Amino acid sequence: MPQLIALPAFTDNYIWLLYDAKQQRCLVVDPGSAAPVSTWLQQHPEVQLSHILITHHHPDHTAGIAELKSLTGATVWGPATENIPERDTALHGGEQCAVLGQACRVLALPGHTLGHIAYVIGDAQAPWLFCGDTLFSAGCGRLFEGSPEQMQASLAQLAALPDATLVCCAHEYTASNLRFALTVEPDNHALQQRADAVAQLRQAHQPTLPSTIGLERATNPFLRTEQSTIGKKIDEWQASKNSRQTSCQSRFALLRQWKDVF
């Protein structure tokens, strides 16, 4: 079974590395910087970087591609409709493939960007989900290109994955996302417990990731907009802003607007 490793980058990014000790091969996801990956490879000279998987075109996910490909000859996978440096394989979503001897399913997730994709790799009941900036731990990505409807549909795809799915998102945003989540759903006991656990992890300078789909369904407000308590809080926020909900503004769209100014 491959080993999952989180390589910190910049101030709050994670570059995910999946390492198969038997094959002495690895892959990385969204290397916004080559340095953390090349350092790890130097420390493990017997390991070959075989694949670079990209979820979307933002520089903090792509800027290290060219250097790593030049260094290792790795094959670059990325979304077909976005400008991905050095891309070898263009993916639209819906593909079934294999990497490091593991089954890999590609999902189309428009919202954060229009061509955003994710990779579901490994065991069908407990896979790794590399979801870039679509689903965050206790949150979701900003809508830079897509619509609220697209993002909500993309998140619904992810929420339908098995509970044990490991959510490997690209940023350490959990603590700040939980502050918003507790504002939206203050009486959620699971959310309160999660906030306490995350505070302990961060105090110990430990990552809060990966999360799981089951935990996200229980505590992430962007997967819980059908809850009446969340609807009530959204109504209260709107009233405080003297704003009115229109027929085209879903709860999800309003929740995302609230988070943008939180």
SESE-950008 format. One record per residue (C-alpha): x negated, y negated, z; residue number from 1. Coordinates in steps of 0.001 Angstrom, whole numbers, plus 524288, in hexadecimal, padded with zeros to 5 digits. Each point is the difference from the previous one (the first is absolute). Example, Ala and Ser with C-alpha at 12.3 -4.5 7.8 and 13.67 -1.06 7.14 Angstrom:
! residues 2
((7CFF4 81194 81E78) 1);
((7FAA6 7F290 7FD6C) 2);
! end
This chain:
! residues 262
((80000 80000 80000) 1);
((7FA3B 7F2BF 7FC58) 2);
((7FC95 7F661 80ABD) 3);
((8060A 7F264 80029) 4);
((7F6DE 7F4BA 8035B) 5);
((8037A 7F190 80149) 6);
((7F507 7F6F6 7FBB5) 7);
((80237 7F21E 8051B) 8);
((7FDF4 7F4F5 7F63B) 9);
((80111 7F12B 800BC) 10);
((80795 7FBDC 80C28) 11);
((80B83 80968 7FFBE) 12);
((7FF4E 808DF 7F402) 13);
((7FE3B 80EAB 8000B) 14);
((7F9D8 80751 7F4BC) 15);
((804D4 80DE3 80160) 16);
((7F664 80B06 7FD39) 17);
((8046B 80E12 7FE8D) 18);
((7F4A3 80975 80182) 19);
((7FFD0 80E77 7FC55) 20);
((7F463 8061B 80717) 21);
((8015E 80CE9 7F8D2) 22);
((7FEDF 7F9BA 7F29A) 23);
((7F703 7F519 804D5) 24);
((80879 7F644 7F8C1) 25);
((80803 7F458 8042B) 26);
((8094B 7F5BF 7FAD6) 27);
((8027E 7F221 8045B) 28);
((80C39 7F7B7 7FF3F) 29);
((7FFFC 7F15E 7FD34) 30);
((7F1A0 7FC63 801CC) 31);
((800CC 7F140 800E3) 32);
((7F19F 80052 80391) 33);
((7F5DE 809F4 7FB9F) 34);
((7F785 7FE52 80C1D) 35);
((80771 80861 809F9) 36);
((80128 80B19 7F629) 37);
((7F1EE 7FF78 7FB49) 38);
((7FB5E 7FFC2 80E24) 39);
((807F5 80C31 80308) 40);
((7FAC9 806B7 7F3BA) 41);
((7F20A 7FCA5 803D7) 42);
((80288 80654 80D29) 43);
((80576 80C10 7F91A) 44);
((7F703 801B7 7F421) 45);
((8052A 80DA0 7FD57) 46);
((80DB2 7FAAD 7FD2E) 47);
((80468 7FBD1 7F273) 48);
((80A26 7F54A 7FE59) 49);
((8089D 805E2 7F577) 50);
((80BD3 7F6F2 7FF93) 51);
((803C9 7F1FC 802DE) 52);
((80EAF 7FE64 801B9) 53);
((805FB 7F26F 7FEB7) 54);
((80DA8 7FBEC 8042F) 55);
((8008F 7F237 7FA55) 56);
((7F7D8 7F530 7FA16) 57);
((7FD25 7F6BD 80B58) 58);
((7F15F 7FD72 801B1) 59);
((7FF73 804C4 80E0D) 60);
((80398 80D53 7FA5C) 61);
((7F7FF 7FFE6 7F377) 62);
((7F3AB 7F7BE 8014F) 63);
((7F73C 80B8F 80351) 64);
((80412 808A1 7F4B4) 65);
((7F5AF 7FC4B 7F5F0) 66);
((7F48E 80182 80957) 67);
((804BF 80D12 80527) 68);
((802A8 80550 7F26B) 69);
((7F279 7FBC6 7FB7A) 70);
((7F9F5 80650 80C01) 71);
((80762 80CEA 7FF9C) 72);
((806D3 801C0 7F2E2) 73);
((80CED 801D1 80717) 74);
((80C99 80094 7F840) 75);
((80906 7F455 8025B) 76);
((80EBE 801D3 800C2) 77);
((80904 7F44C 8008B) 78);
((80D27 7FA31 7FC2D) 79);
((801F7 7FF6E 7F15D) 80);
((80675 7F2A9 7FF88) 81);
((7F5E9 7F8A6 80814) 82);
((7F246 7FB45 7FD06) 83);
((7F771 809E4 80721) 84);
((7F143 7FF15 7FDC7) 85);
((7F98C 80C16 7FA30) 86);
((80CC5 807B7 80014) 87);
((7FEDB 80D74 7F99D) 88);
((80D9B 8056A 80297) 89);
((80C18 7F75A 7FF09) 90);
((80B69 8041F 8088C) 91);
((80E2E 7FBB9 7FF34) 92);
((805B4 807C4 80B5B) 93);
((80645 80D59 7FEF7) 94);
((7F354 80709 7FCCE) 95);
((7FCED 80CF8 8068D) 96);
((7F168 80298 80040) 97);
((7F514 8050D 808BE) 98);
((7F433 7F9E0 8068B) 99);
((7F5EE 80681 808F5) 100);
((807A2 80C7D 7FDDD) 101);
((80C16 7F9DF 80615) 102);
((80D2A 7FD89 7F9C6) 103);
((80215 7F19C 7FD14) 104);
((80CB9 7F927 7FCC3) 105);
((80020 7F204 7FB02) 106);
((80B2A 7F6E8 803C7) 107);
((803CB 7F344 7F94B) 108);
((80233 7F5AD 80A8D) 109);
((802C8 7F29E 7FA28) 110);
((801A0 7F4E8 8099E) 111);
((7F321 7FB28 80571) 112);
((7FB3C 8002B 7F1E6) 113);
((807DE 80496 7F453) 114);
((7F725 80B6D 7FC91) 115);
((7FCF1 80482 80DD3) 116);
((7FEB0 80EB8 801A3) 117);
((7FD6C 80960 80B3B) 118);
((7F9CD 80D5F 80127) 119);
((805E2 80B40 807CB) 120);
((7F540 80A0E 801CA) 121);
((7FF74 80D45 80679) 122);
((80972 80897 80783) 123);
((80E2E 7FE07 7FC10) 124);
((804D8 7FECC 80E12) 125);
((7F4DE 7F7B3 80574) 126);
((7F92E 7F910 7F4C2) 127);
((7F784 7F3FF 80015) 128);
((8070C 7F41B 7FA89) 129);
((7F6F1 7F59B 7FA79) 130);
((809A0 7F4DE 7FE62) 131);
((7F771 7F3FA 7FE7D) 132);
((807A4 7F3DF 803C4) 133);
((80DE8 80515 7FE67) 134);
((802B8 8064A 80D30) 135);
((7F85A 7FAF4 80BA1) 136);
((7FFBD 80556 80DB3) 137);
((80C53 7F9BE 805DF) 138);
((80175 7F72B 7F41B) 139);
((7FF59 7FEA4 7F147) 140);
((7F887 7F817 7F606) 141);
((8035C 7F26F 7FB34) 142);
((80748 7FEC0 7F32F) 143);
((7F5D8 7F9A2 7F74C) 144);
((805C8 804E6 7F322) 145);
((80BD0 808A5 8021A) 146);
((80DA3 7FDB1 80535) 147);
((805B9 8039D 80D41) 148);
((8084C 80A3A 7F920) 149);
((7F3F5 8063F 7FA0C) 150);
((7F8B4 80012 80CDA) 151);
((80B67 805A3 80781) 152);
((8016E 80AE3 7F5EF) 153);
((7F167 802B7 800BB) 154);
((8007C 800CB 80ED3) 155);
((80BB0 80920 7FF24) 156);
((7F7AF 80958 7F7EA) 157);
((7F5C6 8001C 80AB1) 158);
((809E7 80143 80AFD) 159);
((80503 80C67 7F96C) 160);
((7F2DA 806CE 8018F) 161);
((7FE87 80A1A 80AFA) 162);
((7FECF 7FAEC 80DE9) 163);
((7F216 8052A 8015E) 164);
((7FB15 7F892 7F40F) 165);
((7F3EC 7F842 803FE) 166);
((80182 7F1C1 7FC24) 167);
((7F2B2 7FAF2 7FB8C) 168);
((802A6 7F1CC 7FD11) 169);
((7F54B 7F65B 7FCD3) 170);
((8002B 7F629 80B29) 171);
((7FF30 7FFBA 80ED7) 172);
((80C50 7F7FC 801E4) 173);
((806DC 80892 80A00) 174);
((7FF12 7F737 80BF5) 175);
((804EC 7F3D1 7F913) 176);
((80A9B 807BA 7F902) 177);
((8049C 80580 80CF7) 178);
((80182 7F25E 805A5) 179);
((80999 7FD07 7F524) 180);
((806A0 80D46 80125) 181);
((80265 7FDDC 80E89) 182);
((80600 7F2CE 7FCFC) 183);
((80932 80678 7F65C) 184);
((80331 80BFE 80837) 185);
((7FC2F 7FD35 80E36) 186);
((807F9 80B1C 805EB) 187);
((7F9F3 80ACC 7F7A8) 188);
((7F98A 808E4 80A18) 189);
((7F78B 80702 7F5F2) 190);
((7FB37 7F2DB 7FB47) 191);
((7FC9C 7FBB2 80DCD) 192);
((7F842 80C85 8022F) 193);
((7F8ED 7FE27 7F331) 194);
((7FC3B 7F219 8035E) 195);
((7FA1A 8049A 80CDC) 196);
((7F83B 80ACD 7F92D) 197);
((7FB14 7F6BC 7F582) 198);
((7FBC4 7F5F0 80A18) 199);
((7F7AB 80A6F 8069A) 200);
((7F9F1 8041E 7F312) 201);
((7FC89 7F22D 7FC1C) 202);
((7FA81 7FCEE 80D6D) 203);
((7F6FF 80BBB 7FDE9) 204);
((7FCAE 7FB03 7F24B) 205);
((80642 80C0D 7F9DD) 206);
((807EC 80042 7F360) 207);
((80EB0 80172 800F7) 208);
((80092 807A0 7F348) 209);
((8040C 808F1 7FA54) 210);
((80E1D 7FF15 80415) 211);
((80A82 809D2 7FC41) 212);
((80C7A 7FEA1 7F851) 213);
((807A5 804FB 80BAE) 214);
((7FA52 7F555 808A3) 215);
((80297 7F5B1 7F5AA) 216);
((80E31 80419 7FE98) 217);
((80199 7FE9F 80EB9) 218);
((7F8FF 7F2EE 801B7) 219);
((7FE0E 7F8AC 7F32E) 220);
((80AB9 7F5C9 7FE34) 221);
((7FE6D 8001F 7F12B) 222);
((80454 80E43 7FFFA) 223);
((80B04 7FD4C 809A5) 224);
((807BD 7F4CC 7FA18) 225);
((80C85 80806 800BE) 226);
((7FF98 7FF03 80EE2) 227);
((80AB1 7F6EA 804F5) 228);
((7F6FF 7FA75 80A7C) 229);
((7F666 7FBA4 7F58D) 230);
((80B07 7FA09 7F81B) 231);
((80423 7F836 80BE4) 232);
((7F22C 7FAD8 80213) 233);
((7FF2A 7FC0C 7F1B0) 234);
((80CD5 7F89B 80172) 235);
((7FA95 7F907 80BF9) 236);
((7F39E 7FC47 7F8A7) 237);
((807F9 7FABF 7F4A5) 238);
((80857 7F7FB 80936) 239);
((7F3DD 7FA31 80648) 240);
((7FB72 7FBB2 7F277) 241);
((80D76 7FAF1 7FC06) 242);
((7FF4B 80977 7F4AB) 243);
((80ADF 807F4 7F9F7) 244);
((7FF72 80D93 7FA70) 245);
((8041E 80087 7F1C3) 246);
((8052A 80BC2 7F8CA) 247);
((7F2A8 80267 7F9E7) 248);
((7F884 7FF90 80CD9) 249);
((7FF40 80D7B 805F5) 250);
((7FC3F 80269 80E09) 251);
((7F2EB 804AF 7FB16) 252);
((7FD8C 7F37A 7F84A) 253);
((8036B 7F7B6 80BCC) 254);
((7F78B 80836 808FE) 255);
((7F486 7FE51 7F6B7) 256);
((8026A 7F135 7FF99) 257);
((8000F 7FFBF 80EDA) 258);
((7F33D 8078B 800D2) 259);
((7F9B0 7F6CD 7F625) 260);
((801DB 7F48B 80946) 261);
((7FE95 80751 80CEA) 262);
! end
